[in-house]
Amino acid sequence: MSTPAPHLYVQPSVMIGTVETICHFQMVTLIPEVTWNDVETYCNPNGEAPRWSWRGVMRVRMSYGTGSAWEFFSARAGQIEEFTITPGDGSVSADNPSATFDAYVGVLPFIPEHEVGASATFDLEFRVIGDPQFSTTGT
């Protein structure tokens, strides 16, 4: 059995609402948070069942002014937005799916931590409502 080469993440497409936002990011991720619940019975000693929710992180490079990260994300803080994350080259397939979901957008810092004379990044979290819909076909 051969193993595929590691995937190199170059540039996905990240739509928030109808706006392509990838130029604000250095990284975007969608993470399941799993907790295990006791479902033990006489016939299932030590039984556990998973329960999960989804959250994500966008590592944003801070900018200000028209079309900036500050303008875009501060206007959406705490709101529900539709997200669509697809492979950057648009080649959605069974091996390279896209994800669509609604999520609450977190609040961003006004001036993120940074060094003197340097630009700043920050991690902006989002919380997915329900489960993402993974698609293996292009839109």
N, C-alpha and C positions, 0 to 999 in steps of 0.2 A: 504494500500500500504506500503510495507517495503522499507526502504532506505538502499542501500549497505553501508557496513562499509567503512570508509575512506581508500583510497589507500596509502600504505606505499611505498615510493620510496626508493628502496634499491640500485640497480645498473642497469641502462639501458645499452644497447650497443650503442656506438657512433662510427660509421665508417666515417672517412673523407678520401675520395678517397677509397683506399683499406686497410687502416690502422685502426685497432681498437685503439681508443684513450682514452678510459674511465679511464685509470689509471692516467691520467693527471688532472682529474676533481674532483671537489667537488659537482658541480651542472651544469646542462645544462637545458635550457628552450627555447621554441619557442613561441613567443609572437605576436599576431596580433595587429597592430597599426591602429585604426579605426578613420577616420575623417568623418564628416557628411557634405554633400553638399546640397545646396539649390536647390530644384526641384519644388518650389512653382509654381502653376498655378491657374487660376480662379477656376478650379474644384478640386484642391488639395491645399487649403490654408495652409500655414506653412509646406508644404511638404519637407521632407529631405530624402536623400538616402545615404547609407554608401559606403565608399570607403576604402579599407584596403591594407596594405602591411604587410609583416612579417619580424621580426628581431629576433635574438636570442642572448643569453648570455651563455658563458661557464665560470664558475668559475674555474680557473686553479691554481694548486699548482706549483709554479715555481721550475724548476730544470735546471741544465746546464750539458753539456757533451753529449756523444753519447747516442742517444735515448731519449734525454731530451725534456721538453716542449719548451725551448729556441730553440733548433735545429729544432724541428718539426714546430712550429708556425712561427718563424721568416722567414723560407724558404717559407712560404705560405702567408705571409702578403700581403694584397691587391689583391690576386689572387682569381679566382673562383674555388671552390672545390665542389664535390658532397658529401652531407651528407646523412647518413641513421641512424635514431634513432629508435631503437626497444626495446621492453621490455627485460630486462636482462635475463629472463629465456627463451626467444625466443618464447613464447606462444602468437603470434600475432593472434588476433581474432577481431570480431566486437566490443567487449567490451574493447579491449586492442590493438589499432592499432599501426602501425609503420608510420614514416614520412620519405619521401625521397625528397630532394630538392638540388638545386644548390645555393651557397651563396658566397658572397665576405667575406673573412676572414679579420678581423681587425688587427691592428698593436699592438703588445704587448710591455709593458715597459721593459727596460733592467734590472733595479733593482726595483721591485715593492715596495710599502710602506710596511714596516715591523718593528717589534721591535727588539732591539739588541738581538742577539742570537736565533732569531725565524725564521721559514720559512715564506715565503710570498705567498699570493694569489693575484690574480687580475682577473677582469672581462674582458674577451675578447669578443667583440661583433662581430656578423656576420649579414649581410643583405641578406635576401633571394631574389632570382631572381624569380619573378612570385609567384605562390602559391605552397606550399608543396603538394605532392601527399600522401594522407593518404591511407594505405592499411590495409585491415582486414584479409588478408590471409598471411601465412608464405611464405618466399622466397625459 
